[in-house]
Amino acid sequence: MINGIIKLFYSEIVKTKMKSMPNKQYSIRDEYKEMSNIAMKVDSIFMISIKAILTLFLIVMSLRINLIFGIGTILILGTYILYKIYIENQFKNHVKNSVGNLKNNIEQGTQYIVTDKIKQKINALISLLLIGIFSNFNYIIIGCFILVFMFTIKDIYSNINK
């Protein structure tokens, strides 16, 4: 219980610190960028070479079986490559559009979810609940506090869904 309260206060402190941070993008050091770029290039070259070797092996084997089968295999692989490039471009465009929409939704949605009134309700209910538990209140009164706390959480959840 105390860990939850500490976590609540800690999250409020982190939120206020994050709001005061600048909105500009942070950059990674150049030497780390170069290392990650080199690793990505090596991985991509390795994967491309494996795909090329497998493709050439498949084409050679299909041409040895039958000439028409080999030509059909080449045509199927060519259309597959073109289709893959087309789908990749579509996916990149969709991701670019979705990221913009997601940023707008996050900026608009966070303004209305947790208001100051709800924060005050939660803080008051947690305080009353802790006082009730530590001072050996009647269990019925503590149960009522828990019930009110649950309705407050339900109110927050209904605001999130809207």
C-alpha positions in Angstrom: 0.0 0.0 0.0 2.8 2.4 0.9 4.6 1.4 -2.2 1.6 2.4 -4.2 1.4 5.8 -2.6 5.1 6.4 -3.1 4.7 5.4 -6.7 1.8 7.8 -7.1 3.8 10.7 -5.7 6.9 9.7 -7.7 4.8 9.6 -11.0 3.4 13.0 -10.3 7.0 14.4 -9.8 8.2 12.7 -13.0 5.2 14.1 -14.9 5.9 17.6 -13.7 9.6 17.2 -14.6 8.8 15.9 -18.0 6.5 18.8 -18.7 9.3 21.2 -18.0 11.7 19.4 -20.4 12.2 20.9 -23.9 10.2 19.4 -26.8 13.2 19.3 -29.1 14.6 16.0 -30.2 17.7 14.6 -28.5 20.6 13.4 -30.6 22.7 10.4 -30.1 26.5 10.8 -30.1 28.0 10.5 -33.5 30.3 7.6 -32.6 27.2 5.6 -31.5 25.4 6.5 -34.7 28.3 5.3 -36.8 28.6 2.0 -34.9 24.8 1.3 -35.2 24.9 2.3 -38.9 27.8 -0.1 -39.5 26.1 -2.9 -37.7 22.9 -2.4 -39.6 24.8 -2.3 -42.9 26.6 -5.5 -42.2 23.4 -7.2 -41.2 21.6 -6.0 -44.3 24.4 -7.0 -46.6 24.6 -10.4 -45.0 20.8 -11.0 -45.3 20.8 -9.7 -48.9 23.6 -12.1 -49.8 21.9 -15.1 -48.2 18.6 -14.2 -50.1 20.5 -13.8 -53.4 22.3 -17.2 -52.9 19.1 -19.0 -52.1 17.3 -17.3 -55.1 20.1 -18.2 -57.5 20.1 -21.8 -56.1 16.3 -22.0 -56.6 16.6 -20.7 -60.2 19.4 -23.0 -61.1 17.6 -26.0 -59.7 14.3 -25.1 -61.4 16.2 -24.6 -64.8 17.8 -28.0 -64.4 14.5 -29.7 -63.9 12.7 -28.1 -66.8 13.2 -24.9 -68.9 9.6 -23.8 -68.7 9.5 -24.5 -64.9 12.7 -22.4 -64.6 11.2 -19.5 -66.5 8.0 -19.7 -64.5 10.1 -19.6 -61.3 11.9 -16.5 -62.5 8.7 -14.8 -63.3 7.1 -15.7 -60.0 10.2 -14.5 -58.1 10.2 -11.2 -60.1 6.6 -10.5 -59.4 7.2 -11.4 -55.7 10.0 -8.8 -55.5 7.9 -6.1 -57.2 4.9 -6.9 -54.9 7.2 -6.8 -51.8 8.6 -3.4 -52.8 5.0 -2.1 -53.4 3.8 -3.3 -50.0 6.9 -1.9 -48.3 6.2 1.6 -49.8 2.5 1.3 -48.8 3.6 0.4 -45.2 6.0 3.3 -44.9 3.3 5.7 -46.0 0.8 4.2 -43.6 3.3 4.4 -40.7 4.1 8.1 -41.5 0.4 8.9 -41.5 -0.4 6.9 -38.4 2.5 8.4 -36.4 1.1 11.9 -37.1 -2.4 10.9 -36.1 -1.1 9.1 -33.0 0.8 12.2 -31.9 -2.4 14.3 -32.3 -4.5 11.8 -30.4 -2.0 11.6 -27.6 -1.8 15.4 -27.2 -5.5 15.8 -27.3 -6.4 12.8 -25.1 -4.1 13.5 -22.2 -5.5 16.9 -21.5 -8.9 15.6 -20.4 -8.3 12.2 -18.8 -7.0 13.0 -15.3 -8.2 16.4 -14.1 -7.3 18.1 -10.9 -10.7 17.3 -9.4 -10.1 13.6 -9.9 -6.5 13.8 -8.5 -7.9 15.5 -5.4 -10.5 12.8 -5.0 -7.9 10.0 -5.3 -5.6 11.7 -2.8 -8.4 12.3 -0.3 -9.6 8.7 -0.6 -6.2 7.2 -0.2 -5.6 9.4 2.8 -8.9 8.4 4.4 -8.2 4.7 3.6 -4.8 4.9 5.2 -6.1 6.7 8.2 -8.9 4.1 8.5 -6.5 1.1 8.3 -3.9 2.5 10.7 -6.4 3.8 13.3 -8.5 0.6 13.4 -11.7 2.1 12.1 -14.8 0.0 11.7 -14.4 -2.3 8.8 -17.8 -1.2 7.4 -16.5 2.4 7.1 -13.3 1.2 5.5 -15.4 -0.8 3.0 -17.4 2.3 2.2 -14.2 4.2 1.5 -13.0 1.4 -0.8 -16.4 1.4 -2.6 -16.2 5.2 -3.2 -12.6 4.7 -4.3 -13.7 2.1 -6.8 -16.4 4.4 -8.2 -13.8 7.1 -8.6 -11.6 4.7 -10.6 -14.6 3.8 -12.7 -15.2 7.5 -13.3 -11.6 7.9 -14.5 -11.9 4.8 -16.7 -15.2 6.1 -18.3 -13.4 9.4 -19.1 -10.6 7.5 -20.8 -13.0 5.6 -22.9 -14.7 8.8 -24.1 
